[in-house]
Amino acid sequence: MGRIIRFVLILIMLGGLGLIGYSYSGYLVPAQQTVTLPVEIDVD
């Protein structure tokens, strides 16, 4: 029973490290685009 718990904990740790590594690799960067919106300033 102890081996199973240890195996599951190791899998969770490896999965977390894998997720952190994947997020730092650059594949999770959102697509960027330039947005220009005219702004009307009503000064009276």
Backbone as a printed PyTorch tensor [residue, N CA C, xyz], in Angstrom:
tensor([[[  0.8280,  -1.1980,   0.0000],
         [  0.0000,   0.0000,   0.0000],
         [  0.8690,   1.2570,   0.0000]],

        [[  1.9680,   1.2040,   0.7190],
         [  2.8750,   2.3430,   0.7730],
         [  3.5320,   2.6230,  -0.5650]],

        [[  3.8030,   1.5610,  -1.3220],
         [  4.4150,   1.7440,  -2.6420],
         [  3.4570,   2.4490,  -3.5930]],

        [[  2.1840,   2.1210,  -3.4970],
         [  1.1930,   2.7410,  -4.3800],
         [  1.0710,   4.2320,  -4.0730]],

        [[  1.0260,   4.5750,  -2.8020],
         [  0.9190,   5.9850,  -2.4140],
         [  2.1640,   6.7460,  -2.8590]],

        [[  3.3270,   6.1550,  -2.6640],
         [  4.5730,   6.7820,  -3.0820],
         [  4.5950,   6.9730,  -4.6060]],

        [[  4.1390,   5.9530,  -5.3540],
         [  4.0910,   6.0350,  -6.8090],
         [  3.1550,   7.1530,  -7.2680]],

        [[  1.9980,   7.2640,  -6.6370],
         [  1.0390,   8.3160,  -6.9950],
         [  1.6170,   9.6950,  -6.6760]],

        [[  2.2690,   9.8540,  -5.5480],
         [  2.8800,  11.1330,  -5.1890],
         [  3.9910,  11.5110,  -6.1710]],

        [[  4.7750,  10.5300,  -6.5790],
         [  5.8350,  10.8030,  -7.5510],
         [  5.2320,  11.2160,  -8.8830]],

        [[  4.1550,  10.5560,  -9.3080],
         [  3.4830,  10.9450, -10.5460],
         [  2.9240,  12.3540, -10.4700]],

        [[  2.3560,  12.7250,  -9.3380],
         [  1.8250,  14.0840,  -9.1650],
         [  2.9570,  15.1020,  -9.2350]],

        [[  4.0740,  14.8130,  -8.5760],
         [  5.2060,  15.7330,  -8.6010],
         [  5.7770,  15.8710, -10.0120]],

        [[  5.9190,  14.7660, -10.7280],
         [  6.4410,  14.8230, -12.0900],
         [  5.4770,  15.5570, -13.0170]],

        [[  4.1910,  15.3610, -12.8160],
         [  3.2020,  16.0800, -13.6180],
         [  3.2650,  17.5720, -13.3630]],

        [[  3.4160,  17.9710, -12.1010],
         [  3.5340,  19.3960, -11.7760],
         [  4.7920,  20.0010, -12.3670]],

        [[  5.9040,  19.2850, -12.2780],
         [  7.1520,  19.7840, -12.8630],
         [  7.0480,  19.8650, -14.3800]],

        [[  6.3820,  18.8920, -14.9750],
         [  6.1890,  18.9160, -16.4200],
         [  5.3310,  20.0990, -16.8460]],

        [[  4.2910,  20.3930, -16.0910],
         [  3.4310,  21.5300, -16.4030],
         [  4.1850,  22.8490, -16.2620]],

        [[  4.9910,  22.9680, -15.2340],
         [  5.8050,  24.1740, -15.0530],
         [  6.8090,  24.3130, -16.1930]],

        [[  7.4530,  23.2230, -16.5630],
         [  8.4120,  23.2640, -17.6700],
         [  7.7430,  23.6190, -18.9850]],

        [[  6.5500,  23.0930, -19.2110],
         [  5.8270,  23.3930, -20.4480],
         [  5.4090,  24.8530, -20.4870]],

        [[  5.0030,  25.3960, -19.3520],
         [  4.5760,  26.7970, -19.3330],
         [  5.7580,  27.7450, -19.5490]],

        [[  6.9420,  27.3710, -19.0790],
         [  8.1190,  28.2120, -19.2810],
         [  8.7400,  28.0310, -20.6690]],

        [[  8.3260,  26.9990, -21.3980],
         [  8.9320,  26.7340, -22.6980],
         [  8.4730,  27.7150, -23.7660]],

        [[  7.3780,  28.4110, -23.5560],
         [  6.9280,  29.4010, -24.5200],
         [  5.7490,  28.9620, -25.3560]],

        [[  5.2870,  27.7420, -25.1850],
         [  4.1640,  27.2640, -25.9750],
         [  2.8300,  27.8410, -25.4850]],

        [[  2.7930,  28.3840, -24.2920],
         [  1.5490,  28.9160, -23.7360],
         [  1.4380,  30.4300, -23.8890]],

        [[  2.2530,  31.0140, -24.7680],
         [  2.2200,  32.4590, -24.9810],
         [  0.9920,  32.8020, -25.8270]],

        [[  0.1630,  33.7390, -25.3870],
         [ -1.0240,  34.0880, -26.1710],
         [ -0.6520,  34.8470, -27.4400]],

        [[ -1.5050,  34.7500, -28.4410],
         [ -1.2930,  35.4760, -29.6920],
         [ -1.4650,  36.9690, -29.4380]],

        [[ -0.5580,  37.7620, -29.9710],
         [ -0.5940,  39.1990, -29.7440],
         [ -0.9340,  39.9100, -31.0390]],

        [[ -1.6820,  40.9960, -30.9090],
         [ -2.0110,  41.8250, -32.0580],
         [ -2.1240,  43.2670, -31.6010]],

        [[ -1.8660,  44.1860, -32.5260],
         [ -1.9380,  45.6020, -32.2180],
         [ -3.3740,  46.0780, -32.3730]],

        [[ -3.8590,  46.7800, -31.3730],
         [ -5.2220,  47.3030, -31.3980],
         [ -5.1400,  48.8130, -31.2980]],

        [[ -5.7170,  49.5150, -32.2720],
         [ -5.7650,  50.9750, -32.2320],
         [ -7.2170,  51.4030, -32.2620]],

        [[ -7.5950,  52.1710, -31.2730],
         [ -8.9570,  52.6790, -31.1760],
         [ -8.9070,  54.1970, -31.0470]],

        [[ -9.6460,  54.9180, -31.8730],
         [ -9.6730,  56.3700, -31.7160],
         [-10.4560,  56.7590, -30.4570]],

        [[ -9.9730,  57.7650, -29.7900],
         [-10.6110,  58.2560, -28.5650],
         [-11.0610,  59.6810, -28.8080]],

        [[-12.3380,  59.9330, -28.6000],
         [-12.8760,  61.2890, -28.7340],
         [-12.9130,  61.9490, -27.3660]],

        [[-12.2470,  63.0790, -27.2740],
         [-12.2500,  63.8430, -26.0340],
         [-13.1730,  65.0370, -26.2180]],

        [[-14.2000,  65.0860, -25.4240],
         [-15.1930,  66.1560, -25.5290],
         [-14.8270,  67.2640, -24.5330]],

        [[-14.0830,  68.2560, -25.0130],
         [-13.6510,  69.3640, -24.1700],
         [-14.4060,  70.6050, -24.6030]],

        [[-15.2210,  71.1310, -23.7350],
         [-15.9760,  72.3480, -24.0380],
         [-15.6400,  73.4550, -23.0630]]])
